[in-house]
Amino acid sequence: MNTVIYYSACTEEPEFEGKIIDNLITQARGLPIISVTRKPMNLGKNICIGEQPICYSNSFKQILIGLREATTDFCIAAESDVLYPRKYFTFTPPHKDRVYRYTNLWVHFDGRDWFWKKKWVEGAQMCGREHWIKSIEKILVNPDSWEPEPFQFIFNEKDENFWTSEEPVLYFKTRAGIGFKTGYEQKIKVRDLPPWGTALEVKRRYL
């Protein structure tokens, strides 16, 4: 069994994040969820960190708190601006000392009518719990402080492995998160992304 680590800065519109959470609960189908959030939340086992500075290093510290609380061999990430399909939660990695990133991943930018292909994102990956803990602790100067730190990637290329399915993960950029910019494949875009629908339908349904 995997534990879902949900982490949120609680800056998205509550209605939007509520829809993300509803989808997460439906698709995870009973997997244990540990939510680490800046505001109290009724989602699995909630750990509220309070109004700490919003930055990438602190989002990694939120993941770390969730990982330390979990007891399963593997954990899987979930973010407040990502729609996950059922098959995202059904994979079990063969190795505990590598990160596995989901590659059927698309990004929707607020105000645009396309979905763009994206290689990977921190919020769509799975890893052995102990290896994930050690990897985060390695890049942080002070894992137990909320003082912002310079951004570093948690994993390097030798750690990277990938998995996928025909069911896409949909990552939103709403302008309410840490940043609006993100890398993507500029030449690979679609207007319709089953089962989520067209970009216009997604905008009407979720945003």
KOLVEX-72255 format. One line per 10 residues: for each residue z, y, x of N, C-alpha, C. Coordinates in pm, whole numbers, plus 50000, padded with zeros to 5 digits. Last residue first. Layout:
N
Z/Y/X/Z/Y/X/Z/Y/X; ...
//
This chain:
207
48709/52589/48771/48742/52718/48831/48768/52827/48726; 48643/52353/48625/48759/52355/48713/48802/52495/48758; 48426/52384/48451/48531/52287/48419/48658/52308/48500; 48255/52573/48559/48308/52594/48425/48428/52505/48397; 48198/52452/48810/48258/52586/48804/48325/52611/48667; 48076/52217/48725/48201/52211/48801/48274/52345/48794; 47845/52322/48610/47940/52248/48528/48077/52241/48595; 47722/52433/48837/47759/52520/48725/47863/52452/48636; 47676/52207/48990/47764/52310/49044/47811/52403/48933; 47690/51915/48775/47620/52020/48847/47721/52123/48897
47920/51637/48828/47828/51720/48752/47756/51820/48839; 48079/51432/48927/48142/51561/48900/48053/51653/48817; 47994/51183/49011/48015/51203/48866/48068/51341/48830; 47694/51367/49095/47761/51271/49007/47882/51209/49078; 47605/51661/49154/47684/51568/49234/47761/51473/49140; 47339/51885/49185/47407/51790/49098/47477/51687/49184; 47226/52033/49384/47281/52107/49270/47367/52016/49180; 47275/51996/49739/47229/51945/49610/47291/52031/49500; 47187/52005/50086/47255/52060/49970/47193/52003/49843; 47152/52037/50409/47174/51927/50315/47255/51980/50198
47139/52242/50585/47011/52192/50535/47027/52079/50433; 47400/52295/50667/47329/52397/50591/47199/52346/50528; 47677/52120/50654/47537/52095/50689/47449/52187/50605; 47961/52323/50757/47890/52234/50665/47746/52219/50713; 48283/52470/50820/48156/52416/50867/48093/52324/50764; 48409/52752/50641/48423/52613/50684/48286/52565/50730; 48588/53036/50516/48485/52978/50601/48515/52832/50631; 48812/53121/50386/48694/53088/50303/48586/53020/50384; 49153/53015/50443/49030/53082/50484/48913/53037/50398; 49370/52929/50290/49394/52992/50420/49271/53070/50465
49264/53005/49949/49327/52925/50053/49347/53002/50182; 49117/53150/49776/49262/53159/49759/49337/53079/49866; 48850/53106/49796/48898/53235/49849/49049/53250/49833; 48775/52846/49741/48795/52936/49628/48832/53079/49668; 48607/52573/49809/48646/52694/49881/48652/52806/49778; 48671/52227/49749/48645/52363/49700/48685/52467/49804; 48523/51916/49784/48614/52011/49848/48575/52152/49803; 48498/51601/49660/48450/51738/49641/48557/51837/49684; 48380/51285/49754/48494/51377/49754/48439/51518/49745; 48166/51056/49575/48189/51172/49663/48326/51238/49645
48107/50716/49599/48178/50816/49519/48216/50936/49607; 48009/50522/49757/47909/50598/49682/47973/50710/49600; 48213/50565/50052/48167/50488/49938/48061/50572/49869; 48355/50532/50385/48291/50604/50276/48267/50510/50159; 48504/50612/50704/48475/50521/50594/48418/50601/50479; 48542/50630/51062/48495/50682/50935/48486/50571/50830; 48738/50750/51338/48665/50644/51269/48632/50697/51131; 48859/50903/51629/48784/50915/51505/48719/50783/51462; 48983/50909/51872/49061/50861/51758/48976/50842/51633; 48806/51032/52036/48831/50889/52061/48914/50827/51949
48811/51301/51956/48700/51216/51917/48727/51067/51937; 49152/51377/51850/49031/51399/51930/48927/51292/51896; 49355/51535/51597/49297/51416/51660/49178/51456/51748; 49431/51797/51533/49532/51693/51548/49478/51576/51628; 49324/52098/51686/49291/51978/51610/49395/51871/51637; 49518/52395/51660/49465/52287/51741/49427/52173/51648; 49603/52738/51637/49539/52622/51577/49495/52523/51685; 49926/52856/51741/49780/52855/51754/49720/52726/51698; 50182/52876/51482/50136/52838/51615/49984/52843/51622; 50446/53037/51300/50305/53000/51316/50268/52973/51462
50757/52887/51249/50688/52994/51322/50542/52953/51343; 50904/52691/51138/50793/52742/51058/50723/52860/51125; 51000/52403/51332/51009/52547/51305/50887/52589/51223; 50962/52147/51415/51068/52169/51316/51093/52318/51288; 50773/52134/51617/50741/52074/51488/50842/52107/51379; 50674/52346/51838/50803/52322/51773/50778/52266/51633; 50415/52302/51928/50518/52346/52023/50656/52315/51967; 50202/52031/51844/50288/52141/51802/50391/52175/51910; 50066/51808/51922/49993/51936/51929/50081/52056/51894; 50246/51595/51891/50188/51621/52023/50124/51759/52032
50299/51576/51622/50405/51624/51711/50350/51663/51847; 50055/51463/51540/50091/51599/51499/50198/51656/51592; 50071/51211/51664/49957/51299/51693/49986/51442/51653; 50300/51095/51554/50295/51122/51698/50184/51222/51732; 50213/51074/51282/50331/51152/51320/50326/51191/51468; 49995/50901/51312/49974/51035/51258/50090/51125/51297; 50122/50669/51397/50025/50734/51486/49999/50878/51442; 50278/50611/51169/50343/50641/51297/50249/50711/51394; 50073/50567/50967/50177/50669/50954/50239/50707/51088; 49729/50549/51022/49857/50482/51035/49967/50587/51043
49537/50748/50792/49580/50713/50927/49707/50629/50919; 49268/50922/50634/49376/50825/50629/49410/50783/50770; 49129/51217/50473/49143/51122/50582/49267/51034/50564; 49075/51485/50371/49007/51362/50326/49009/51261/50440; 49180/51719/50474/49229/51671/50345/49159/51550/50292; 49034/51781/50699/49169/51726/50715/49222/51665/50585; 48697/51666/50668/48796/51769/50645/48933/51703/50657; 48353/51624/50774/48489/51576/50748/48580/51695/50723; 48088/51718/50712/48113/51598/50792/48250/51540/50765; 47932/51803/50404/48029/51836/50507/48065/51708/50581
47671/51940/50209/47729/51823/50277/47819/51871/50390; 47721/52162/49935/47673/52137/50070/47745/52018/50132; 47610/52237/49614/47708/52164/49692/47646/52138/49829; 47543/52557/49455/47504/52436/49528/47629/52365/49579; 47585/52813/49363/47536/52713/49268/47488/52585/49336; 47881/53013/49420/47750/52960/49460/47714/52839/49374; 48137/53093/49359/48029/53187/49334/47891/53137/49372; 48302/52911/49606/48317/52993/49488/48201/53092/49475; 48138/52627/49732/48189/52761/49758/48193/52841/49627; 48202/52296/49774/48154/52392/49675/48221/52526/49704
48110/52025/49981/48189/52146/49963/48121/52237/49860; 48152/51669/50014/48072/51786/49981/48162/51905/49955; 48136/51350/50158/48216/51471/50138/48123/51592/50118; 48159/51073/50259/48082/51118/50142/48154/51240/50087; 48348/51021/50460/48226/51095/50494/48137/51131/50376; 48681/51028/50558/48589/50995/50449/48465/51083/50461; 48819/50900/50855/48775/51016/50778/48668/50976/50677; 49094/50772/51010/48974/50734/50935/48939/50848/50840; 49243/50757/51330/49226/50829/51205/49094/50786/51142; 49432/50489/51477/49313/50573/51469/49313/50646/51336
49620/50283/51482/49626/50387/51585/49500/50473/51590; 49595/50076/51306/49699/50174/51277/49698/50292/51374; 49295/49937/51172/49375/49973/51289/49474/50084/51253; 49161/49898/50934/49192/49779/51015/49282/49809/51134; 49268/50073/50634/49210/50070/50769/49248/49942/50844; 49181/50024/50307/49291/49997/50401/49232/49985/50541; 49080/50207/50018/49050/50159/50153/49179/50134/50231; 49128/50333/49779/49129/50186/49780/49106/50125/49919; 49098/50605/49744/49234/50552/49755/49241/50400/49773; 48835/50660/49705/48901/50724/49819/49035/50658/49847
48766/50549/49464/48748/50467/49584/48804/50532/49711; 48814/50758/49273/48899/50640/49279/48888/50568/49413; 48772/51084/49428/48732/50974/49341/48825/50855/49360; 48927/51407/49426/48910/51276/49489/48863/51172/49387; 48887/51743/49489/48878/51640/49387/48845/51507/49454; 49090/51988/49642/48997/51876/49661/49005/51781/49543; 49292/52170/49683/49160/52221/49647/49052/52114/49664; 49528/52061/49776/49531/52130/49647/49397/52187/49603; 49481/51733/49924/49500/51877/49927/49485/51937/49788; 49597/51440/50072/49546/51500/49949/49581/51648/49952
49569/51160/50299/49588/51303/50270/49533/51342/50134; 49760/50865/50328/49631/50925/50299/49653/51069/50250; 49911/50626/50547/49920/50738/50455/49782/50800/50441; 50040/50298/50620/49932/50396/50619/49961/50505/50517; 50284/50165/50594/50215/50161/50723/50108/50269/50732; 50539/50353/50414/50426/50261/50421/50359/50270/50559; 50727/50549/50392/50769/50424/50456/50655/50325/50470; 50768/50910/50419/50701/50788/50373/50751/50665/50450; 50885/51115/50563/50953/51067/50442/50895/50934/50393; 50705/51167/50762/50839/51123/50801/50915/51065/50682
50492/51258/50606/50480/51134/50682/50616/51079/50722; 50595/51501/50507/50560/51392/50416/50551/51259/50486; 50621/51643/50747/50739/51618/50664/50713/51501/50568; 50351/51652/50826/50450/51581/50908/50576/51549/50828; 50240/51818/50634/50197/51678/50642/50301/51597/50716; 50374/52052/50712/50397/51996/50579/50355/51848/50575; 50263/52089/50960/50406/52060/50953/50444/52006/50815; 50005/52153/50885/50026/52029/50960/50174/51990/50956; 50059/52398/50768/50008/52291/50682/50022/52156/50753; 50135/52536/50994/50238/52503/50896/50189/52400/50794
49891/52565/51121/49997/52489/51188/50106/52450/51089; 49746/52725/50941/49708/52586/50961/49821/52506/51026; 49962/52918/50722/49873/52904/50838/49845/52757/50857; 50193/53117/50574/50075/53035/50543/49982/53035/50663; 50548/53102/50613/50418/53161/50647/50303/53063/50621; 50732/52982/50319/50707/52988/50463/50571/53051/50491; 50904/52972/50074/50796/53068/50102/50778/53086/50253; 50981/52615/50053/51004/52757/50032/50887/52842/50079; 50938/52347/50060/50974/52410/50188/51004/52559/50172; 51019/52079/49861/50982/52220/49858/51031/52287/49985
50903/51775/49798/50984/51842/49899/50936/51985/49906; 50888/51536/49538/50856/51671/49585/50957/51720/49687; 50743/51247/49471/50866/51296/49533/50835/51430/49596; 50520/51335/49212/50577/51232/49297/50716/51274/49345; 50548/51650/49112/50444/51558/49158/50505/51459/49255; 50633/51925/49014/50660/51795/48956/50546/51700/48991; 50746/52155/49260/50636/52096/49186/50677/51959/49134; 50843/52466/49411/50878/52337/49349/50765/52286/49260; 50628/52587/49674/50700/52611/49549/50734/52475/49488; 50511/52480/49894/50588/52603/49913/50664/52644/49788
50539/52117/49932/50482/52239/49877/50572/52360/49901; 50452/51799/49942/50525/51893/50026/50464/52030/49999; 50483/51496/49771/50424/51630/49772/50514/51724/49850; 50400/51169/49785/50500/51263/49837/50432/51399/49844; 50335/50900/49577/50293/51033/49619/50414/51111/49668; 50232/50561/49557/50339/50659/49576/50284/50790/49629; 49978/50482/49316/50021/50488/49455/50136/50588/49468; 49891/50503/49050/50022/50446/49077/50064/50440/49222; 49618/50608/49080/49658/50491/49001/49787/50426/49050; 49463/50805/49188/49552/50731/49278/49614/50609/49210
49333/50919/48968/49255/50839/49063/49345/50757/49156; 49540/51054/48826/49452/50956/48760/49386/50863/48861; 49647/51223/49020/49732/51123/48957/49648/51013/48892; 49417/51382/49075/49482/51302/49179/49566/51191/49118; 49371/51511/48830/49272/51418/48883/49334/51326/48988; 49604/51666/48820/49576/51569/48714/49476/51465/48762; 49564/51827/49047/49675/51732/49044/49653/51627/48936; 49344/51979/48967/49335/51898/49088/49443/51789/49085; 49458/52109/48749/49347/52016/48726/49326/51924/48846; 49647/52267/48882/49690/52169/48785/49583/52065/48755
49486/52437/49026/49561/52334/49099/49614/52228/49004; 49387/52590/48805/49297/52513/48891/49372/52402/48963; 49625/52704/48711/49543/52621/48622/49448/52533/48702; 49720/52852/48937/49794/52737/48884/49712/52646/48793; 49500/52927/49201/49535/52956/49062/49605/52833/49003; 49656/52866/49522/49547/52853/49427/49595/52894/49288; 49886/52864/49669/49818/52993/49657/49698/52986/49561; 50040/52649/49762/50063/52704/49628/50004/52844/49612; 49997/52508/49984/50058/52639/50006/50086/52709/49874; 50052/52157/49985/49994/52275/49921/50071/52400/49958
49986/51812/50013/50045/51932/50070/49973/52055/50017; 50053/51478/49962/49993/51597/49903/50063/51719/49961; 49999/51175/50076/50071/51294/50120/49996/51416/50066; 50032/50859/49938/49954/50982/49933/50045/51097/49976; 50065/50555/50106/50134/50667/50043/50044/50789/50050; 49930/50229/50039/49925/50357/50107/50012/50458/50033; 50000/49880/50083/50000/50000/50000/50000/50125/50087
//
